Amino acid sequence: MRSLTAVLLFTLIACSTQGTDSQPTVSDQPEKDLSGYSVAYFASGCFWCVEAVYESVEGVEEAISGYAGGDTVDPTYEQVGSQKTGHAETVAVYYDPEVVDFETLLTVYYDSQDPTQVNGQGPDRGSAYRSIIFFQNEEERSQAEAKKEALDTSGDYDAPIATEILPFEVFYEAEEYHQDYERLNPNHPYVRAVSVPRLKRFQAKHPELLKKGE
C-alpha cells in the first residue's frame, strides 16, 4: 500500500498533464514578433518551471518550451517523456542583450536549479530532464564552461556540476498547451507543489534581476 501511494504521489507531482481532471488552458494571446531579439537555449528539468523563471527576468521578452539535444525529428511530448529520443525539455529564451546579457542568463540558469542532479531535476527523473546549456558560438561556449568550472571549484556544492555543455543544433517547439503552462494552469498539482516554489526560490535569491511587479 505504501509503495502504491508513493507511485500515485509521484504521478501527481511529476511534470505531466496526467492525473488531472481538466484539460490544460491554452493561451489565446497573439504570437509575438521575436525577430529583433537574441535567443539562448537552456534545459534544466521541467520546461514549465524553466520558462516561468526566465520570463520573470528583466530583459527577457519571451521563453518558449520545446525539445533539443536528441536525434528524433519533430518529437512529441510523449516521445520525449519515454526517454528514448535523446531530447531534453528545453526552453528558448528570447532576450534583449542591451538589458540582460548571456552571462546573466547563465546566473539565472544555475541559481534556479540543483545543478548537481544527474539526469533529472527535483521529482522529475530521466534524460529528458537533464541539465544542458546549448551554445551557438565560441563566446557562449567559453562563458558556459567558465561558469561551470567556477561553480565546480567554489566549494559551494557537495557534488560535481552535472550540466552538459553542447553545441546547439535544432530546437523543436513543444505543443501549444505547454506554452506559459505555469501561468495558465496555477491549480495543477505539479505547478503548485514544484513549479511555483522553484520560481519563488529563484526570485528571493535574485530580486535585482526581476521585472517590476514580479
C-alpha positions in Angstrom: 0.0 0.0 0.0 2.8 2.4 0.8 4.5 1.8 -2.5 1.3 2.4 -4.4 0.7 5.6 -2.5 4.2 6.7 -3.4 3.6 6.0 -7.1 0.4 7.9 -7.1 2.0 10.9 -5.3 4.9 10.9 -7.8 2.4 10.9 -10.7 0.6 13.9 -9.2 3.7 16.0 -8.7 5.5 15.0 -11.9 5.9 17.3 -14.9 3.0 15.8 -16.7 -0.6 16.5 -17.6 -1.6 13.1 -16.4 -3.5 12.8 -13.2 -5.6 16.0 -13.7 -9.3 16.1 -14.3 -9.4 19.0 -16.7 -7.6 19.9 -20.0 -4.8 22.4 -19.7 -5.5 26.0 -20.5 -4.1 27.3 -23.8 -3.1 30.9 -24.3 -5.2 32.9 -26.7 -2.7 35.8 -27.0 -1.4 36.7 -30.4 2.1 35.4 -31.4 4.8 37.9 -30.7 7.3 39.1 -33.3 10.6 38.0 -31.7 12.8 38.7 -34.8 14.6 41.6 -33.1 15.8 39.6 -30.0 18.7 37.3 -29.3 17.9 33.8 -28.3 19.6 31.3 -25.9 18.7 27.7 -25.2 18.7 26.0 -21.8 17.5 22.7 -20.3 17.2 22.2 -16.5 14.3 19.9 -15.8 10.6 20.5 -16.4 10.2 23.3 -19.1 7.2 24.7 -17.3 9.5 25.7 -14.5 12.3 27.0 -16.6 10.0 29.0 -18.8 8.4 30.7 -15.8 11.8 31.5 -14.2 13.2 33.2 -17.3 10.0 35.1 -18.1 10.3 36.8 -14.7 13.7 38.2 -15.6 14.1 41.8 -16.8 15.2 41.9 -20.4 13.6 38.6 -21.4 10.7 39.1 -23.8 9.6 35.5 -24.2 10.5 31.9 -23.3 9.2 29.1 -25.4 9.1 25.5 -24.3 10.4 22.8 -26.6 12.8 19.9 -27.1 16.5 19.8 -28.1 19.6 17.7 -27.7 18.4 14.5 -29.3 18.0 12.7 -32.7 14.3 12.3 -33.2 12.8 14.7 -35.7 9.9 16.8 -34.5 9.2 14.7 -31.4 6.1 14.7 -29.4 5.8 15.3 -25.6 5.0 11.6 -25.1 8.0 10.5 -27.2 10.4 12.8 -25.3 8.9 11.5 -22.0 9.7 7.9 -23.0 13.5 8.9 -22.6 14.2 7.3 -26.0 14.6 10.3 -28.2 17.8 11.8 -26.7 16.0 15.1 -26.4 15.7 17.1 -23.2 12.9 19.5 -22.3 14.4 22.8 -23.3 13.5 26.5 -23.3 14.3 29.0 -26.0 14.9 32.3 -24.2 14.4 35.5 -26.3 16.1 38.4 -24.7 17.3 42.0 -25.3 21.2 41.8 -24.9 21.2 45.6 -24.1 19.2 44.8 -21.0 20.4 41.3 -19.9 23.4 39.5 -21.3 24.2 35.9 -21.8 26.4 35.7 -18.7 23.5 36.9 -16.6 21.2 34.3 -18.2 23.8 31.7 -17.0 23.5 33.0 -13.5 19.7 32.7 -13.7 20.2 29.1 -15.1 22.4 27.9 -12.3 20.6 29.7 -9.4 17.2 28.3 -10.3 18.0 24.6 -10.1 20.2 22.0 -8.4 23.0 21.8 -11.0 24.5 18.7 -9.4 21.4 16.4 -10.0 22.2 13.9 -12.8 19.5 13.1 -15.3 16.8 15.0 -13.6 15.6 17.9 -11.6 13.6 17.7 -8.4 11.0 14.9 -8.7 11.5 14.5 -12.5 13.9 11.8 -13.3 15.4 10.7 -16.6 17.5 12.0 -19.5 14.6 14.2 -20.7 15.1 16.3 -17.6 18.9 16.6 -17.7 20.6 19.9 -17.5 22.2 21.3 -20.7 23.5 24.7 -21.8 23.4 24.8 -25.6 26.0 27.2 -27.1 25.7 28.8 -30.5 29.1 30.4 -30.8 32.6 30.3 -29.3 31.8 33.2 -26.8 28.8 31.3 -25.4 30.8 28.1 -25.1 33.6 29.9 -23.3 31.3 31.7 -20.9 29.3 28.5 -20.2 32.5 26.4 -19.5 34.0 29.2 -17.3 30.8 29.4 -15.2 30.6 25.7 -14.8 34.3 25.5 -13.8 33.9 28.3 -11.3 31.0 26.6 -9.6 32.8 23.3 -9.6 35.7 24.8 -7.7 33.7 27.2 -5.5 33.2 24.7 -2.7 29.5 25.6 -2.6 28.4 22.1 -3.8 28.9 18.7 -2.4 28.9 17.0 -5.8 30.2 17.9 -9.3 28.2 20.2 -11.5 26.2 17.8 -13.8 25.4 20.3 -16.6 26.2 19.3 -20.1 27.5 22.0 -22.5 26.6 21.1 -26.0 26.6 22.8 -29.4 23.1 23.9 -30.4 21.7 22.0 -33.4 17.9 22.3 -33.6 15.0 23.3 -31.4 11.5 21.8 -31.7 8.8 23.9 -30.2 6.5 22.0 -27.8 2.8 21.6 -28.2 0.7 24.7 -27.7 -0.7 23.6 -24.4 2.8 23.6 -22.8 3.4 27.3 -23.5 3.0 29.5 -20.4 1.8 26.4 -18.6 2.6 27.6 -15.1 0.8 30.9 -15.5 -2.2 29.5 -17.2 -2.7 26.4 -15.1 -2.0 27.5 -11.5 -4.0 24.8 -9.9 -2.2 21.9 -11.5 -0.7 19.8 -8.6 2.8 19.9 -10.0 2.7 23.7 -10.6 1.6 24.3 -7.0 4.0 21.8 -5.4 7.1 22.2 -7.6 7.0 25.0 -10.2 5.8 27.9 -8.1 8.2 27.1 -5.1 11.1 26.8 -7.6 10.2 30.1 -9.1 9.8 31.8 -5.7 13.2 30.5 -4.5 14.9 32.0 -7.5 13.1 35.3 -7.1 14.1 35.5 -3.5 17.7 34.9 -4.4 17.8 37.5 -7.2 15.3 40.3 -6.7 17.6 42.6 -8.6 17.1 40.7 -11.8 13.3 40.7 -11.8 10.8 42.6 -13.9 8.8 45.2 -12.0 5.9 43.6 -10.3 7.4 40.1 -10.2 
